[in-house]
Amino acid sequence: MRYELFISLRYLKAKRKQIFISVITIISMAGVGLGVMALVVVLSVMSGFEEDLKTKILGTNAHLVILQHGSAMRNYEEVLAKAKEVKGVVAATPFIFSQAMLASESNAHGILLRGIDPNTAGRVINLESTLKEGSIDSLKKETESGPPGIFIGKELARTLGVLLNDTVVVVSPQGALAPVGAGPPMKKFRVTGIFDSGMYEYDTSLAYISLKSAQKFLGLGDAVTGVEIKVKDIYGVKEVARTIQSKLGFPFWTKDWMQMNRSLFAALKLERTVMFVILVLIVLVAAFGIVSTLIMVVMEKNKDIAILKSMGAKARSIMRIFIFEGLIIGVVGTILGLVGGYAICTILARYQFISLPSDVYYISRLPVKMNGMDFFLVALAAIGISFLATLYPSWQASKLDPAEALRYE
């Protein structure tokens, strides 16, 4: 062991008359630990929130969509065939998207009407796992005698006051010839499925019908709005989109999940960065505790420093003694904070006792995702700040004149 480290460890052990310095040292460690713990918990919660939101969005939406400029897509079967040939594409399905009004006997609500192919949609979007009542097969069974089926969200069903197998009326805002003259087309549908995506916004505004029903209701003939794609690697979706774009050419264009939710994820990233900066200030405040502790130790150990210098210790060795002491405080505080943060995150993830209003936060429980890189960056920042906090007191100690310190001894 280097003698500088040995002496710094001895200085951490307080004698009876130096108990006040020892208390300040413990407070400094606790301050660093609390700052690190707060950073770890907040970053883990925000990572969990982002991951949970991403999972739910990609469970309801495709990774990539292919659209056509200016009009609906009529040759979608050819587009489907070409898209499936691209490397990285797992599945593809046509879809129709339109705004509409859904009305029951007691209420009405604006919705986004989504026409899907029941045979292929399940390979692209995670609809079947979100269904709480009904089956996706009910969209395949359409008869001329009864109204076609429709899937609606749990919250929308509650708003409209309808249950499974109840009848609702879909009203399209697109003007067309209705049986009583010019007006919006209206059609009765039977609720054959109620889903719960876990996202309040989707559960209150989204409804699914079969592709054929949507084409017939909206008067699209054999056209669709576009094609949805599922890719193998969600983070390599841009490369797949570029390949499909170059293969199809004009008038087709692509839009990936990152572009569709850019503002949401950009806001989450910014919020995460801001929270990191704000919580680092807690560690900075704790660093002032390290500075004050070292200054008091230097004042207390003037005679020791003078004796060490008289025995031949160099200024940089004296500086190392107090740098080591400050770093020990910072490292111990960081380790305690990391352990405490990990314990709190584990408890939050296992027991999920903190509930959130789902209409505000999209989720009902506080999600937690611990990231090793977050732990490393937090530890690095805390130890770096602790090191910077030791420089001034250590430099002051190294400048001490031994003759001046020992004059009155």
C-alpha positions in Angstrom: 0.0 0.0 0.0 1.3 3.5 -0.9 2.0 5.5 2.2 -0.2 8.3 0.9 -3.2 5.9 0.8 -2.3 4.5 4.2 -2.3 8.0 5.8 -5.5 9.0 4.1 -7.3 5.9 5.5 -5.9 6.7 9.0 -7.3 10.3 8.7 -10.8 8.8 8.0 -10.7 7.2 11.4 -11.6 9.9 13.9 -10.0 10.2 17.3 -12.2 11.3 20.2 -11.4 15.0 19.8 -12.0 14.8 16.0 -15.5 13.3 16.2 -17.0 16.4 14.5 -14.9 15.9 11.4 -16.0 12.2 11.3 -19.7 13.2 11.4 -19.1 15.7 8.5 -17.4 12.9 6.6 -20.4 10.5 7.1 -22.8 13.3 6.0 -20.7 13.9 2.9 -20.8 10.2 2.0 -24.6 10.1 2.6 -25.0 13.2 0.4 -23.2 11.6 -2.5 -25.1 8.3 -1.9 -28.5 10.0 -1.9 -27.6 11.9 -5.1 -26.5 8.8 -6.9 -29.5 6.8 -5.6 -31.9 9.5 -6.9 -30.2 9.6 -10.3 -30.3 5.8 -10.7 -34.0 5.5 -9.7 -35.2 8.4 -11.9 -33.2 7.2 -15.0 -34.4 3.7 -14.5 -38.0 4.8 -14.2 -37.7 7.0 -17.3 -36.1 4.2 -19.3 -38.9 1.9 -18.2 -41.5 4.4 -19.2 -39.9 4.9 -22.6 -39.6 1.1 -23.2 -43.1 0.4 -22.0 -44.5 3.1 -24.2 -42.5 1.9 -27.2 -43.7 -1.7 -26.7 -47.4 -0.6 -26.5 -47.1 1.7 -29.5 -45.4 -1.0 -31.7 -47.9 -3.5 -30.5 -50.7 -1.5 -31.9 -49.0 0.1 -34.9 -46.7 -1.3 -37.6 -43.0 -0.7 -37.7 -43.2 0.8 -41.2 -46.0 1.9 -43.5 -46.0 2.3 -47.3 -48.3 5.0 -48.7 -49.0 6.4 -52.1 -48.9 10.1 -53.0 -52.2 11.8 -53.7 -54.6 8.8 -53.8 -55.5 5.5 -52.4 -53.4 2.4 -53.3 -55.1 0.2 -55.9 -52.3 -2.2 -56.8 -51.5 -3.1 -53.2 -51.1 -6.8 -53.9 -48.1 -6.0 -56.1 -46.7 -3.7 -53.4 -47.1 -6.5 -50.8 -45.2 -8.9 -53.0 -42.3 -6.5 -53.6 -42.1 -5.5 -49.9 -41.9 -9.1 -48.7 -38.9 -9.7 -51.0 -36.9 -7.1 -49.1 -34.4 -8.4 -46.5 -35.4 -7.7 -43.0 -39.2 -7.7 -43.6 -41.0 -10.3 -41.5 -44.7 -9.7 -42.6 -46.9 -7.2 -44.5 -50.6 -6.5 -44.6 -52.9 -3.9 -46.3 -54.8 -1.4 -44.2 -57.4 1.4 -44.4 -57.4 4.4 -42.2 -60.2 6.9 -41.9 -61.9 9.3 -39.4 -65.5 8.5 -38.4 -68.1 8.8 -35.8 -69.3 5.9 -33.7 -72.8 6.2 -32.2 -74.7 4.0 -29.7 -78.2 4.5 -28.3 -76.8 6.6 -25.4 -73.8 8.4 -26.8 -71.5 9.2 -29.8 -67.7 9.6 -30.1 -65.2 10.5 -32.8 -62.9 7.6 -33.8 -60.2 6.5 -36.1 -61.6 3.7 -38.2 -59.1 1.1 -39.2 -59.8 -1.5 -41.8 -57.6 -4.6 -41.5 -57.2 -8.0 -43.2 -58.1 -10.5 -40.5 -55.9 -13.2 -42.2 -52.6 -11.2 -42.2 -53.0 -8.3 -39.7 -52.1 -10.5 -36.7 -48.6 -11.1 -38.1 -47.9 -7.3 -38.2 -49.8 -5.8 -35.2 -50.3 -7.4 -31.8 -54.1 -7.2 -31.9 -55.2 -10.7 -30.8 -53.2 -10.5 -27.5 -54.9 -7.2 -26.6 -58.4 -8.6 -27.1 -60.2 -9.0 -23.8 -63.5 -10.2 -25.3 -64.2 -11.8 -28.7 -61.9 -13.3 -31.3 -60.2 -12.0 -34.5 -62.0 -14.8 -36.4 -65.3 -12.9 -35.9 -64.1 -10.3 -38.5 -63.7 -13.1 -41.1 -67.3 -14.2 -40.6 -69.5 -11.7 -42.5 -73.0 -12.6 -43.6 -75.5 -10.6 -45.7 -78.2 -11.2 -43.1 -76.5 -9.4 -40.1 -74.3 -6.4 -39.6 -70.5 -6.9 -39.9 -68.3 -7.0 -36.8 -66.3 -4.2 -35.2 -63.6 -4.2 -32.5 -63.6 -1.2 -30.1 -61.4 -0.3 -27.1 -62.4 -0.9 -23.5 -62.6 2.8 -22.7 -64.6 3.5 -25.9 -67.1 0.8 -25.0 -67.5 2.3 -21.5 -68.0 5.8 -23.0 -70.7 4.5 -25.5 -72.3 2.2 -22.9 -72.1 -0.9 -25.1 -71.2 -4.5 -24.5 -70.1 -7.5 -26.6 -72.7 -8.2 -29.4 -74.4 -4.8 -29.0 -75.1 -2.8 -32.2 -73.4 0.5 -33.0 -73.6 2.9 -36.0 -70.6 4.1 -37.8 -70.9 7.5 -39.5 -68.3 8.6 -42.1 -67.5 12.3 -42.5 -66.9 11.8 -46.2 -70.0 13.0 -48.1 -71.8 10.4 -50.2 -75.3 9.6 -51.4 -77.2 8.2 -48.4 -80.7 6.5 -48.8 -82.4 9.8 -47.8 -80.3 12.0 -50.2 -77.0 13.8 -50.0 -75.3 13.2 -46.6 -72.7 11.1 -44.8 -72.9 7.3 -45.2 -74.0 5.4 -42.1 -73.8 1.7 -41.4 -74.6 -0.6 -38.5 -71.9 -2.8 -37.0 -72.0 -5.4 -34.3 -69.4 -5.2 -31.5 -67.6 -8.6 -31.8 -64.5 -7.7 -29.9 -63.3 -5.4 -27.1 -59.6 -4.8 -26.8 -57.4 -3.2 -24.1 -54.1 -2.0 -25.5 -53.0 -0.4 -22.2 -52.9 3.0 -23.8 -55.9 5.3 -22.9 -55.6 7.3 -26.1 -55.9 4.2 -28.3 -58.6 2.6 -26.2 -60.8 5.6 -26.5 -60.4 6.5 -30.2 -59.6 3.4 -32.2 -61.9 0.8 -33.9 -61.2 -2.1 -36.2 -63.3 -3.5 -39.0 -62.4 -6.0 -41.7 -60.8 -4.7 -44.9 -63.7 -5.6 -47.1 -66.2 -3.9 -44.8 -64.1 -0.7 -44.8 -63.7 -0.8 -48.6 -67.5 -1.2 -49.0 -68.4 1.4 -46.4 -66.0 4.1 -47.6 -66.6 3.4 -51.3 -63.0 2.6 -52.1 -63.6 -0.4 -54.3 -60.5 -2.6 -54.2 -58.2 0.2 -53.0 -56.5 0.6 -49.6 -54.9 3.4 -47.7 -51.5 1.7 -47.6 -49.4 -1.4 -46.6 -48.1 -2.0 -43.1 -44.8 -3.8 -42.6 -43.2 -5.6 -39.6 -39.4 -5.8 -39.6 -37.0 -8.1 -37.9 -34.9 -5.2 -36.2 -36.9 -2.2 -35.2 -33.8 -0.1 -34.9 -32.7 -1.0 -38.5 -36.1 0.0 -39.9 -34.7 3.1 -41.7 -32.4 0.9 -43.9 -35.4 -1.4 -44.8 -37.5 1.7 -45.6 -34.8 3.1 -47.9 -34.6 -0.3 -49.7 -38.4 -0.5 -50.2 -38.5 3.1 -51.3 -35.9 2.6 -54.0 -37.5 -0.6 -55.1 -41.1 0.8 -55.5 -40.1 4.3 -56.7 -42.5 7.2 -57.2 -45.4 7.7 -56.3 -44.9 5.4 -53.2 -43.2 6.7 -50.0 -42.5 5.1 -46.6 -42.8 6.2 -43.0 -41.3 4.3 -40.1 -42.3 4.2 -36.4 -39.6 6.6 -35.4 -40.9 9.3 -37.8 -44.5 8.6 -36.7 -43.7 9.1 -33.0 -40.8 11.5 -33.4 -42.2 14.3 -31.2 -43.1 11.9 -28.4 -39.8 10.1 -28.1 -37.8 13.4 -28.7 -39.7 14.8 -25.7 -39.0 11.8 -23.6 -35.3 11.9 -24.5 -35.1 15.6 -23.7 -36.9 15.1 -20.4 -34.5 12.3 -19.5 -31.5 14.5 -20.2 -32.9 17.4 -18.2 -33.6 15.2 -15.2 -30.0 13.9 -15.4 -28.6 17.4 -15.3 -30.9 18.5 -12.5 -30.2 15.5 -10.3 -26.4 15.8 -10.9 -26.8 19.1 -9.0 -27.6 17.0 -5.9 -24.2 15.3 -6.3 -22.6 18.7 -6.8 -24.1 19.9 -3.5 -22.7 16.8 -1.8 -19.3 17.6 -3.3 -19.3 20.8 -1.3 -19.5 18.6 1.8 -16.4 16.8 0.6 -14.6 20.2 0.1 -15.6 21.4 3.6 -14.5 18.1 5.2 -11.1 18.2 3.5 -10.5 21.8 4.4 -11.3 21.0 8.1 -9.0 18.0 8.0 -6.2 20.1 6.4 -6.6 22.7 9.2 -6.5 19.9 11.8 -3.5 18.1 10.3 -1.2 21.1 9.8 1.4 19.7 12.2 1.2 16.2 10.5 1.7 17.8 7.1 4.7 19.9 8.4 6.3 16.8 9.9 5.8 14.8 6.7 7.4 17.6 4.6 10.3 17.8 7.1 10.8 14.1 6.6 11.1 14.5 2.8 7.5 14.1 1.6 7.0 16.1 -1.6 4.2 18.5 -2.3 2.5 16.1 -4.8 2.5 13.3 -2.1 0.8 15.6 0.4 -1.7 16.4 -2.4 -2.3 12.7 -3.0 -3.1 12.0 0.6 -6.1 14.4 0.6 -7.2 13.5 -3.0 -7.3 9.8 -1.9 -9.3 10.8 1.2 -11.8 12.7 -0.8 -12.0 10.0 -3.4 -12.6 7.3 -0.7 -15.6 9.4 0.5 -16.9 9.8 -3.0 -16.4 6.1 -4.0 -18.0 4.8 -0.8 -20.9 7.2 -1.2 -21.3 6.2 -4.9 -21.3 2.5 -4.1 -23.9 3.0 -1.3 -26.0 5.0 -3.7 -25.8 2.4 -6.5 -26.8 -0.4 -4.1 -29.6 1.7 -2.7 -30.9 2.7 -6.1 -30.7 -0.9 -7.3 -32.7 -2.1 -4.3 -35.4 0.5 -4.8 -35.7 -0.2 -8.5 -36.0 -3.9 -7.8 -38.8 -3.3 -5.2 -40.6 -1.0 -7.6 -40.3 -3.5 -10.5 -41.5 -6.5 -8.4 -44.3 -5.1 -6.4 -45.5 -2.1 -8.6 -47.3 -0.4 -5.7 -47.2 3.0 -7.3 -50.2 3.5 -9.6 -50.7 6.3 -12.2 -53.7 7.7 -14.0 -53.6 5.9 -17.3 -55.4 8.8 -19.2 -52.5 11.1 -18.4 -49.4 8.8 -18.4 -50.6 6.1 -21.0 -49.8 3.5 -18.3 -51.3 2.4 -15.0 -48.2 1.3 -13.2 -44.7 2.8 -12.7 -42.4 0.9 -15.0 -38.7 0.3 -14.2 -35.9 -0.7 -16.6 -32.4 -0.9 -15.1 -29.7 -0.1 -17.7 -26.1 -1.0 -17.0 -24.9 2.0 -19.0 -27.0 4.3 -16.8 -25.4 2.9 -13.7 -21.9 3.3 -15.2 -22.5 6.9 -16.3 -24.0 7.9 -12.9 -21.0 6.3 -11.1 -18.5 8.0 -13.4 -20.2 11.4 -12.9 -20.3 11.0 -9.1 -16.7 9.9 -8.8 -15.6 12.6 -11.3 -17.3 15.4 -9.3 -15.8 14.0 -6.1 -12.4 14.1 -7.6 -12.8 17.7 -8.7 -14.0 18.6 -5.2 -10.7 17.3 -3.7 -8.4 19.4 -5.9 -8.6 22.8 -4.1 -8.2 21.5 -0.4 -5.4 19.1 -1.5 -3.6 21.9 -3.4 -3.8 24.2 -0.3 -2.4 21.4 1.9 0.6 20.9 -0.5 1.5 24.6 -0.3 1.8 24.5 3.5 5.2 25.8 4.8 6.5 23.3 7.5 8.6 26.0 9.3 5.5 28.2 9.7 3.4 25.3 10.9 6.0 24.1 13.5 7.1 27.5 14.8 5.0 27.4 17.9 5.1 23.6 18.6 
